[in-house]
Amino acid sequence: MASSNVSSVLVERSPVYYGWVVLTVATLGMAATLPGQTAGISLFIDAFIEDLGLSRSVVSWLYTVATVLGSLGLPLAGRLVDRYGPRRVAVVLIALLAASCAGMRWVSGWVGVFVGFVCLRGFGQGALGLVNNHAVNLWFERRRGLAVGVLGLGMAGATALFPPLMERGLQAYGWQATYLIMGGLLAVIMLPLGALLYRDAPERYGLSPDPGTAPNGNEAPSTGEGAETATMSGVRPEAAYRTWTFWLFTVAGVCTAGFGTGLLFHHFSILEDVGVARGVAAQFFVPLGVGTAMFNVGTGWLVDRYPPRLLLALQLGLFGAMMGVLPAANTTAEVWVYGGVFGGAQGMQQALLGSAYAYYFGRAHHGTIRGLANTVFIGGTALGPAVLALGPDFLSGFAPILWICTPIPLVLALAALAGWAMDWDAAVVTGSAGDRWNGGEN
């Protein structure tokens, strides 16, 4: 990214540090990814099965392969956002996501469903989510954890509020019209906001990350004349990819995002297996959104004070325990508890994965590093629905496959504890990530 300062009336006249504006629009941008998130797509699965004559297994595999294909463009998206900045890339992605939603209106067979899944997952859950996270990481360092936690409120709020509204739209207008409405809302609301408010790194405008604070801890000049541009620093991608820490967080993302996607994808069927009616199962999304929001912000606050690897161990342990006891959730109260615990684990995951790569490897190549990580663990999310589908297909229900998979996050939790205790990759993450503010972990 160029080092010379540029002028922006919005940045210069903003009554608050402009990073808070970027955080606000990125939070809305995360809500806008819902059509590409499993929580949004899962509402349409039964309609695809019933109206298009597709089996659940076929839809699951279409979703699996489409998610993998959609994730392959993320390294390129990461490099583009490093080169051109979040603003231009975000505007293009919002337009493509809106067009993808509108295009679902004319889907009439498995080919259309597959292409739609590729576009919704690739542009929405993948690339636009990456750009929103990158924009926030550019503007915050000392408060990075808290900022990324607030960013997660966009997805949490969307998960709590919009699925019930989308379900009403499905019942009132049908799935085709509902998709068309979602595309129109993205084009009319989010696209203009993105074009107006997204901005590139604060150094481009003579600012330093975090409100009024330079990387050396001194007060930084606000903007305009006399503002000295700080230099972004960090670990080069090839060095980051060789660390245990990079792969610990990436594999953990594959695990919890993959199984979490499977749980959401088969949500209504899993609870139907234990006798929970669809109406009660739909209530799950309310505590899910609330729990995600609370733990997202709370974990973000903790990331600014405690090592992410230690917090990752807690998150993986919570997620593994939830999978193990899920087959026993068969009352309304237990469904609400399940939603809250799932939301807690998901909120912790979003805050940790949203900040850990910049925390350990710096900001200079964050888009590229995060792009590969997203490709791996979003590709991994594709496996979740297919793996859990093995339960009803071969094991007489979802409970056996859930119990088989439960040890995986628990083993990863032990690995995260070991990484924290042994301070993996200390020479790389503390010696090369020059814009980390708090030094080592222990």
C-alpha positions as CSV (number, residue, x, y, z in Angstrom):
1,M,0.0,0.0,0.0
2,A,1.3,3.4,-0.9
3,S,3.0,5.4,1.9
4,S,2.0,9.0,0.8
5,N,-0.9,10.6,2.6
6,V,-4.1,11.2,0.9
7,S,-6.9,13.6,1.8
8,S,-10.4,12.6,2.8
9,V,-13.0,15.1,3.9
10,L,-14.9,12.4,5.9
11,V,-11.8,11.3,7.8
12,E,-10.6,14.9,8.4
13,R,-14.0,16.2,9.6
14,S,-15.0,13.1,11.6
15,P,-16.0,14.1,15.1
16,V,-14.6,10.8,16.4
17,Y,-11.5,8.7,15.4
18,Y,-12.4,7.4,12.0
19,G,-11.6,3.8,13.0
20,W,-14.9,3.8,14.8
21,V,-16.7,4.7,11.6
22,V,-14.9,1.9,9.8
23,L,-15.8,-0.5,12.6
24,T,-19.5,0.6,12.3
25,V,-19.7,0.0,8.5
26,A,-17.7,-3.2,8.8
27,T,-20.2,-4.5,11.4
28,L,-23.1,-3.7,9.1
29,G,-21.0,-5.5,6.4
30,M,-20.8,-8.6,8.5
31,A,-24.6,-8.6,8.9
32,A,-24.8,-8.3,5.1
33,T,-22.9,-11.6,4.7
34,L,-25.9,-13.5,6.2
35,P,-27.2,-14.7,2.8
36,G,-23.9,-16.6,2.4
37,Q,-23.8,-17.9,5.9
38,T,-25.1,-21.3,6.9
39,A,-27.6,-19.7,9.3
40,G,-29.1,-17.9,6.3
41,I,-28.9,-20.7,3.8
42,S,-30.2,-23.4,6.2
43,L,-33.7,-21.8,6.1
44,F,-33.9,-22.6,2.3
45,I,-32.7,-26.2,2.4
46,D,-36.1,-27.8,2.8
47,A,-37.5,-25.6,0.0
48,F,-34.8,-26.8,-2.3
49,I,-35.6,-30.4,-1.4
50,E,-39.3,-30.1,-1.7
51,D,-39.7,-27.7,-4.7
52,L,-36.7,-28.9,-6.8
53,G,-37.0,-32.6,-6.0
54,L,-33.5,-32.9,-4.6
55,S,-32.5,-35.3,-1.8
56,R,-31.0,-34.0,1.4
57,S,-27.7,-35.9,0.6
58,V,-27.5,-34.2,-2.8
59,V,-28.1,-30.7,-1.3
60,S,-25.5,-31.4,1.4
61,W,-22.8,-32.4,-1.2
62,L,-23.7,-29.5,-3.5
63,Y,-23.2,-27.2,-0.5
64,T,-19.9,-29.0,0.4
65,V,-18.4,-28.8,-3.0
66,A,-19.6,-25.2,-3.5
67,T,-18.1,-24.1,-0.2
68,V,-14.8,-25.5,-1.2
69,L,-14.9,-23.9,-4.6
70,G,-16.0,-20.6,-3.2
71,S,-13.1,-20.6,-0.7
72,L,-10.5,-21.0,-3.4
73,G,-10.7,-17.3,-4.3
74,L,-9.9,-16.1,-0.8
75,P,-6.0,-16.0,-1.2
76,L,-6.6,-13.7,-4.2
77,A,-9.1,-11.6,-2.3
78,G,-6.5,-11.3,0.5
79,R,-3.8,-10.1,-1.9
80,L,-6.2,-7.7,-3.6
81,V,-7.3,-6.1,-0.3
82,D,-3.6,-5.8,0.7
83,R,-2.9,-4.0,-2.6
84,Y,-6.0,-2.0,-3.2
85,G,-7.5,-1.5,0.3
86,P,-10.8,-2.6,1.8
87,R,-13.0,0.1,0.2
88,R,-12.8,-0.8,-3.5
89,V,-12.8,-4.5,-2.8
90,A,-15.7,-4.3,-0.4
91,V,-17.9,-2.4,-2.9
92,V,-17.3,-4.9,-5.7
93,L,-18.1,-7.8,-3.3
94,I,-21.3,-6.3,-2.0
95,A,-22.5,-5.7,-5.6
96,L,-21.6,-9.4,-6.5
97,L,-23.4,-10.7,-3.4
98,A,-26.5,-8.7,-4.2
99,A,-26.5,-10.0,-7.8
100,S,-26.0,-13.6,-6.5
101,C,-29.1,-13.2,-4.2
102,A,-31.2,-11.8,-7.1
103,G,-30.0,-14.7,-9.3
104,M,-31.3,-17.3,-6.9
105,R,-34.8,-16.1,-8.0
106,W,-34.4,-18.1,-11.3
107,V,-32.9,-21.3,-9.9
108,S,-34.8,-24.3,-11.2
109,G,-32.5,-27.3,-10.7
110,W,-29.4,-28.7,-9.0
111,V,-27.1,-26.8,-11.3
112,G,-28.6,-23.5,-10.3
113,V,-28.5,-24.4,-6.7
114,F,-24.8,-25.3,-7.0
115,V,-23.8,-22.1,-8.8
116,G,-25.8,-20.1,-6.3
117,F,-24.1,-21.8,-3.4
118,V,-20.7,-21.1,-4.9
119,C,-21.4,-17.4,-5.3
120,L,-23.2,-16.9,-2.0
121,R,-20.5,-18.7,0.0
122,G,-17.6,-17.2,-2.0
123,F,-18.7,-13.6,-2.1
124,G,-20.6,-13.4,1.1
125,Q,-19.3,-15.7,3.9
126,G,-15.8,-15.8,2.4
127,A,-14.5,-12.7,0.7
128,L,-16.8,-10.0,2.2
129,G,-16.2,-11.4,5.7
130,L,-12.5,-11.3,5.1
131,V,-12.5,-7.7,3.9
132,N,-14.6,-6.5,6.9
133,N,-12.2,-8.2,9.3
134,H,-9.2,-6.8,7.5
135,A,-10.5,-3.3,7.6
136,V,-11.0,-3.4,11.4
137,N,-7.6,-4.9,12.0
138,L,-6.0,-2.1,10.0
139,W,-7.5,0.6,12.2
140,F,-6.9,-0.9,15.6
141,E,-4.0,-2.4,17.5
142,R,-4.3,-1.8,21.3
143,R,-8.0,-2.2,21.1
144,R,-8.0,-4.8,18.4
145,G,-9.6,-7.5,20.4
146,L,-12.5,-5.3,21.5
147,A,-12.9,-3.9,18.0
148,V,-13.1,-7.4,16.5
149,G,-15.5,-8.4,19.2
150,V,-17.8,-5.5,18.3
151,L,-17.4,-6.5,14.6
152,G,-18.9,-9.8,15.5
153,L,-22.1,-8.1,16.7
154,G,-23.0,-7.6,13.0
155,M,-23.2,-11.4,12.4
156,A,-24.6,-12.1,15.8
157,G,-27.4,-9.5,15.4
158,A,-28.2,-10.7,11.9
159,T,-28.4,-14.3,13.2
160,A,-30.8,-13.3,16.0
161,L,-33.0,-11.0,14.0
162,F,-33.1,-11.9,10.4
163,P,-33.8,-15.7,10.2
164,P,-37.2,-15.3,11.8
165,L,-38.0,-12.5,9.3
166,M,-36.6,-14.7,6.5
167,E,-38.8,-17.6,7.6
168,R,-41.9,-15.3,7.5
169,G,-40.8,-14.2,4.0
170,L,-40.5,-17.8,3.0
171,Q,-44.0,-18.6,4.2
172,A,-45.6,-15.4,2.8
173,Y,-43.8,-15.0,-0.5
174,G,-41.9,-18.1,-1.3
175,W,-38.1,-18.7,-1.4
176,Q,-37.5,-17.1,-4.8
177,A,-39.1,-13.8,-3.9
178,T,-37.3,-13.8,-0.5
179,Y,-34.0,-14.1,-2.3
180,L,-34.9,-11.3,-4.6
181,I,-35.8,-9.0,-1.7
182,M,-32.5,-9.8,0.1
183,G,-30.6,-8.9,-3.1
184,G,-32.5,-5.6,-3.4
185,L,-31.8,-4.7,0.2
186,L,-28.1,-5.2,-0.3
187,A,-28.0,-3.1,-3.4
188,V,-30.1,-0.3,-2.0
189,I,-28.7,-0.1,1.6
190,M,-25.3,-1.7,2.0
191,L,-23.8,-0.8,-1.4
192,P,-24.1,3.0,-1.0
193,L,-23.0,2.8,2.7
194,G,-19.9,0.8,1.7
195,A,-18.9,3.1,-1.1
196,L,-19.2,6.1,1.2
197,L,-17.7,4.9,4.5
198,Y,-15.1,2.2,4.0
199,R,-11.5,3.5,4.1
200,D,-8.1,2.0,3.7
201,A,-5.3,1.9,6.4
202,P,-5.1,4.9,8.7
203,E,-1.5,5.6,7.6
204,R,-2.9,6.6,4.3
205,Y,-4.6,9.6,6.0
206,G,-1.7,10.5,8.3
207,L,-3.2,8.6,11.3
208,S,-2.0,5.9,13.5
209,P,-4.0,2.8,14.5
210,D,-6.2,3.3,17.6
211,P,-7.7,6.6,18.7
212,G,-5.0,9.3,19.0
213,T,-2.2,6.8,19.9
214,A,0.9,6.1,17.9
215,P,2.5,2.6,17.9
216,N,5.3,3.8,20.3
217,G,2.6,4.7,22.9
218,N,2.9,8.5,22.4
219,E,0.1,10.8,21.4
220,A,-0.1,10.8,17.6
221,P,-1.0,13.9,15.5
222,S,-4.6,13.6,14.4
223,T,-4.4,14.2,10.6
224,G,-3.5,16.8,8.1
225,E,-0.3,18.9,8.3
226,G,2.5,17.6,10.5
227,A,0.9,14.1,10.8
228,E,3.7,11.6,10.5
229,T,2.7,8.4,8.7
230,A,3.5,5.3,10.7
231,T,4.8,2.2,8.9
232,M,2.9,-1.0,9.0
233,S,5.0,-4.0,9.9
234,G,4.6,-7.7,10.4
235,V,5.7,-11.3,9.5
236,R,5.9,-12.1,5.9
237,P,3.3,-14.7,4.7
238,E,5.8,-17.4,4.0
239,A,7.3,-17.1,7.5
240,A,3.8,-17.2,9.1
241,Y,2.8,-20.3,7.2
242,R,5.7,-22.2,8.7
243,T,4.7,-21.6,12.3
244,W,2.8,-23.9,14.6
245,T,0.7,-21.0,15.7
246,F,-0.7,-20.3,12.2
247,W,-1.8,-23.9,11.8
248,L,-3.1,-24.2,15.4
249,F,-5.7,-21.4,14.8
250,T,-6.4,-22.5,11.2
251,V,-7.0,-26.1,12.1
252,A,-9.1,-25.0,15.1
253,G,-11.1,-22.9,12.7
254,V,-11.6,-25.9,10.5
255,C,-12.8,-27.9,13.4
256,T,-15.3,-25.5,15.1
257,A,-16.4,-23.8,11.9
258,G,-16.8,-27.2,10.1
259,F,-18.8,-28.9,12.8
260,G,-20.7,-25.7,13.6
261,T,-21.7,-25.4,10.0
262,G,-22.9,-29.0,10.0
263,L,-24.9,-28.4,13.2
264,L,-26.6,-25.4,11.7
265,F,-27.1,-27.1,8.3
266,H,-28.9,-30.1,9.8
267,H,-30.3,-28.1,12.8
268,F,-33.9,-28.9,12.3
269,S,-33.3,-32.5,11.5
270,I,-31.0,-33.0,14.5
271,L,-33.6,-31.7,16.9
272,E,-36.4,-33.5,15.1
273,D,-34.5,-36.8,15.9
274,V,-35.0,-36.1,19.6
275,G,-38.6,-35.0,19.3
276,V,-38.3,-31.2,19.1
277,A,-40.9,-29.5,16.9
278,R,-39.8,-27.1,14.1
279,G,-41.3,-24.1,15.9
280,V,-39.3,-24.8,19.0
281,A,-36.2,-25.5,17.0
282,A,-36.5,-22.1,15.3
283,Q,-36.4,-20.4,18.7
284,F,-32.8,-21.6,19.0
285,F,-31.6,-18.7,16.8
286,V,-32.5,-16.1,19.4
287,P,-30.2,-17.3,22.2
288,L,-27.7,-18.2,19.5
289,G,-27.5,-14.6,18.4
290,V,-27.5,-13.2,21.9
291,G,-24.8,-15.6,23.1
292,T,-22.7,-14.9,20.0
293,A,-22.9,-11.2,20.6
294,M,-22.1,-11.3,24.3
295,F,-19.1,-13.7,24.0
296,N,-17.8,-12.0,20.8
297,V,-17.4,-8.7,22.7
298,G,-16.4,-10.3,25.9
299,T,-13.7,-12.4,24.3
300,G,-12.5,-9.4,22.3
301,W,-12.0,-7.6,25.6
302,L,-10.1,-10.6,26.9
303,V,-7.9,-10.8,23.9
304,D,-6.6,-7.4,24.7
305,R,-5.5,-8.7,28.1
306,Y,-4.8,-12.5,27.8
307,P,-3.1,-14.7,25.3
308,P,-5.3,-15.9,22.4
309,R,-3.9,-19.4,22.6
310,L,-5.1,-19.8,26.2
311,L,-8.5,-18.4,25.2
312,L,-8.6,-20.8,22.2
313,A,-8.2,-23.7,24.6
314,L,-11.3,-22.6,26.6
315,Q,-13.3,-22.1,23.4
316,L,-12.5,-25.5,22.0
317,G,-13.3,-27.2,25.3
318,L,-16.7,-25.5,25.5
319,F,-17.5,-26.5,21.9
320,G,-16.5,-30.1,22.4
321,A,-18.6,-30.4,25.6
322,M,-21.6,-28.9,23.7
323,M,-21.3,-31.5,20.9
324,G,-21.2,-34.4,23.5
325,V,-24.4,-33.4,25.3
326,L,-26.4,-32.1,22.3
327,P,-28.3,-35.4,21.7
328,A,-29.8,-35.0,25.2
329,A,-31.4,-31.6,24.4
330,N,-35.1,-32.4,23.9
331,T,-37.1,-29.7,25.8
332,T,-37.7,-26.0,25.0
333,A,-35.5,-24.9,27.9
334,E,-32.6,-27.2,26.7
335,V,-32.9,-25.9,23.2
336,W,-32.5,-22.4,24.5
337,V,-29.5,-23.5,26.6
338,Y,-28.0,-25.2,23.5
339,G,-28.5,-22.0,21.5
340,G,-26.8,-19.9,24.2
341,V,-23.8,-22.3,24.6
342,F,-23.5,-22.6,20.8
343,G,-23.6,-18.8,20.6
344,G,-20.9,-18.5,23.3
345,A,-18.6,-20.9,21.5
346,Q,-19.3,-19.2,18.1
347,G,-18.7,-15.8,19.6
348,M,-15.4,-16.8,21.1
349,Q,-14.3,-18.4,17.8
350,Q,-15.2,-15.3,15.8
351,A,-13.3,-12.9,18.2
352,L,-10.2,-15.2,18.4
353,L,-9.9,-16.0,14.7
354,G,-10.7,-12.4,13.8
355,S,-7.8,-11.0,15.8
356,A,-5.2,-13.8,16.3
357,Y,-3.5,-13.5,12.9
358,A,-2.9,-9.8,13.2
359,Y,-2.0,-10.3,16.9
360,Y,0.7,-12.8,16.1
361,F,1.9,-11.8,12.6
362,G,1.2,-8.0,12.3
363,R,-0.8,-5.9,9.8
364,A,1.5,-5.5,6.8
365,H,0.5,-8.8,5.1
366,H,-2.6,-9.5,7.1
367,G,-4.9,-9.8,4.1
368,T,-2.7,-12.4,2.4
369,I,-2.1,-14.4,5.6
370,R,-5.8,-14.3,6.6
371,G,-6.8,-15.2,3.0
372,L,-5.0,-18.5,3.1
373,A,-6.3,-19.2,6.6
374,N,-9.9,-18.5,5.5
375,T,-9.5,-20.7,2.4
376,V,-8.5,-23.6,4.7
377,F,-11.1,-23.3,7.4
378,I,-13.9,-22.2,5.1
379,G,-13.1,-25.2,2.9
380,G,-13.2,-27.2,6.1
381,T,-16.7,-25.9,6.8
382,A,-17.8,-27.7,3.7
383,L,-17.0,-31.0,5.3
384,G,-19.2,-30.5,8.3
385,P,-22.6,-31.1,6.7
386,A,-21.3,-34.1,4.8
387,V,-19.7,-35.6,7.9
388,L,-22.7,-35.2,10.1
389,A,-24.9,-36.6,7.3
390,L,-23.2,-39.9,7.8
391,G,-25.1,-40.3,11.1
392,P,-28.6,-40.7,9.7
393,D,-27.3,-42.4,6.6
394,F,-25.2,-45.1,8.2
395,L,-25.5,-44.9,12.1
396,S,-29.2,-44.7,12.6
397,G,-29.2,-41.0,13.7
398,F,-27.1,-38.0,14.5
399,A,-26.2,-38.9,18.1
400,P,-23.5,-41.5,17.2
401,I,-21.7,-39.3,14.7
402,L,-21.7,-36.4,17.2
403,W,-20.2,-38.6,19.9
404,I,-17.5,-39.9,17.5
405,C,-16.6,-36.3,16.6
406,T,-16.6,-34.9,20.1
407,P,-12.9,-35.8,21.0
408,I,-11.5,-33.8,18.1
409,P,-12.1,-30.2,19.6
410,L,-11.0,-31.5,23.0
411,V,-7.7,-32.7,21.6
412,L,-7.2,-29.4,19.9
413,A,-7.9,-27.7,23.2
414,L,-5.0,-29.5,24.7
415,A,-2.8,-28.5,21.8
416,A,-3.7,-24.9,22.4
417,L,-2.8,-25.2,26.0
418,A,0.5,-26.7,25.1
419,G,1.2,-23.8,22.6
420,W,0.5,-21.2,25.3
421,A,2.6,-23.0,28.0
422,M,5.5,-23.6,25.6
423,D,5.2,-20.2,23.8
424,W,5.4,-21.7,20.4
425,D,7.1,-19.7,17.6
426,A,8.3,-17.0,20.1
427,A,11.2,-15.8,17.9
428,V,8.8,-15.2,14.9
429,V,5.7,-13.8,16.6
430,T,7.6,-11.4,19.0
431,G,10.6,-10.7,16.9
432,S,9.0,-10.0,13.6
433,A,5.4,-8.7,14.3
434,G,6.6,-5.2,14.9
435,D,3.2,-3.6,15.4
436,R,2.1,-5.8,18.3
437,W,1.6,-3.6,21.3
438,N,2.0,-6.0,24.1
439,G,5.0,-8.2,23.4
440,G,5.0,-11.8,24.5
441,E,2.2,-14.0,25.9
442,N,3.4,-15.3,29.2
